[in-house]
Amino acid sequence: MHEATGPGRRAFAAETAGRVEGPVLWLIETRMREMLCPRGLAAHFDPARLILVRPMNRIAVLQIMEEALRSGAAPLVVAELELAADLTQSRRLQLAAGTGGCIGLCLVPEGGLATNAAESRWHAMPMPAPAPGGTAPHRWMRIKSKHGRTGSWEVTLGRHANDGAGTRATATGPATSHRQPHAGRAHHA
C-alpha cells in the first residue's frame, strides 16, 4: 500500500495506472467534492480501463479497497481519502495487496496524512511548463520509503503506451537520490 499527496496526486495515480495492464479501480467517497474527469486521464492511460466507484462513506471505501486488493482482479486500486488510513487499516490494505499481488494507492490531501503502514509516501506537484505548449513537468518526492531511499525527481509525464504518441514518465534533472521512482511497482512485506 502506497500513498500520494500534494496537488499532483491524481496525475501521480494516473501515471501509475499507465504502467500496469488491465482494469484500474478508482474509489472516491461520494461526499468528496472533487470529481474525476476520465477524459483528463487519457494522457496517462486508456480511460476505458477505468472502473470508477463512489462508495457512500470512508468505511465503505476502505472495505472495497481491501477486498479488491485481496482479489487481485485489478492490478491497481486507487482510493481518494480525506484522511490517511490509520495504522490498522493500512496494515490490512498492505496484507491484502500482498495476497492479491497488486498495487494499492491512497490519495490523501495535504494535511490528511497520518502515521501508518504505507510502504511509501509520495508528494507530487506540477511545475511550470518549460515553454508555451510544452508539457509541464512534475516533481515527485518520496518522503517515506520502507524499502528504498527517499528523494526527489523531476518527471515528464508521457502519453499512455497504447497510443504510440509518446513515452512513459521519465525522471530528468537533478535528483537527491540515485534510484528512479518506483510508483508503478508494488513492494510487499
N, C-alpha and C positions, 0 to 999 in steps of 0.2 A: 504494500500500500504506500502510495506516494502522495505528496501534497504540493499544490502550486498556489501562490498568492500573487498579488500585485495586479496592476491594470492590464497586463498582457497574459493573464492566467488562462483565458479562453483560447487565445492563439496558441499557447503552450500545449493545451489539451488537444486542439485541432491538429497541430503538427505531430503530436504523438499518435493521433489516430491515423495520420498519413503513413506512419511507419509500421502499421500492423495490417494484416489482411482479415477480412471478414467483418461482421457487424460491429458497430460501436453503440453501446448502450449509454445514454446520457440522461441522468436523473436531475430534475430541478424541482424543488418543493414548490407547490402551487402558490404559496404566499409571497415568494420572491418576485420582485417587480421586474427584474431584468429578464427579457425574453431572449431566446436563442434564435438566430436567423440562419436556417440551414443553407440558404444561398450564400451567405457570408463565409461559410465553411468550405466552399468549393475550391478555394485557393489552396487548401490543405489536404482535403480528401474528398472522395465522391460522396455527396450528401445522401445518395440513395442507400448508403450503408448505415445511415443514422437511424437509431431507434430512440425517439425522444419520449420520455415518460415524466409526467408531472404528478408525483405522489402527493397526498394530502398534507403530510407533515414530515418533520425530521426523522421521527422513528421509522416511518414507512420507507423513507429514502435509504436509511442505513440497513433496514431489513432486506429490501430489494437488492441493494448493492451486495450485501453479504451472500445472498442466495445466487445471484448472477455470477459473482466471482467463484463461488464453490462449484457451480455447474460447468464453468469453462466454456459456455455457449458463445460468449462474446469475448474476443481477445483483449478488449479494453472496455472498462466500465468507469464512467466519469460521473461524479456526484458533486453538484454545486450545493454547498452548505453555508449557512450564515456563520456558524461557529465550527471549529475543527472537531473531529471525533475525539472523544476522551480516550484515556489510556486503554480501558477495557474494550470500547467499541473499535478502536483502531487495531488492537491486537486480534480481535475477531475477524476484522477485514483482512488483516495480513495473513492469518491462517487460512481463510477462505481462498485468497488469491494463490497461496501456495498449493492448496488442494486442486484448484481448477487450472493452475498453470497460466493465469492471465494477469493483466495489469489493472490495478485499482488506482484511480487518481481522484483525489478530493480537491476541489477548487474552493478556496476559502478567501474571503475578502481580508484585506489588511486589517489588523486589529482583532481578527477572529481566531487567531492561532492559539494552540494550547500544547502543553507537553503531552506527547502521545507516542505510539509505537511505529510511526511512519518510518519507512526505510530511508526516504529522502524528502527534503522540503526545498522547493524552488521559489525564487522571486522572479517574476517575469515582467518586463516592462518594455514598451516600444521606445525607440529612439527617433530623433528627427531623420527624415528621408535625406539621403546624400545629395540628391538633385531633383529638380522638378520631374515628376513622373516616375522617379526611382522607387524601388521597394524599400520601405523603412525597415532598418534592421531592428532587432530586439536584443536586449541584454538579459541573459538568463544567469541568475546567481544561485548556485546550490549552497544554501545556507545551513543545511543539515544533511549528513550522509552517514549511514551506519557502515557502509562497505566501500567507501572511497573518500576522495578529498572534497573539500568544499572549494568553490572557485567561482569565477565569473567569466562568461563568454559572450561575445557579440555574435549574434546568429542572424543570418539572412534566411528568411522563410521561403520555401520553394513551393511550386505547384505540386499537386498530388501526382504520384508516379504514373497513374493510368492515362494521363492526358498527353504525355510526351512533350510538354511545353516548358520544362524547367527541371531543376534539380531539387533534391531534398534539402532540408536545413543543413547549412554548413557553418561551422564555427570559424570565425576570422578575427583578426586583430589581436591585441594583447589580451592575454588571459592570466589570471592569477593561479591557474593550475595547469598542469601539462596533460591532463586527461580530457578527452572530448566529453560533452554532456551525454548522459545516457537516459534521457527522458523516456525513450521508447523501449527500454529494456527492463524487464522485471527482475528484481533481486529478491529472493525468498530466503528466510532464515531456516 
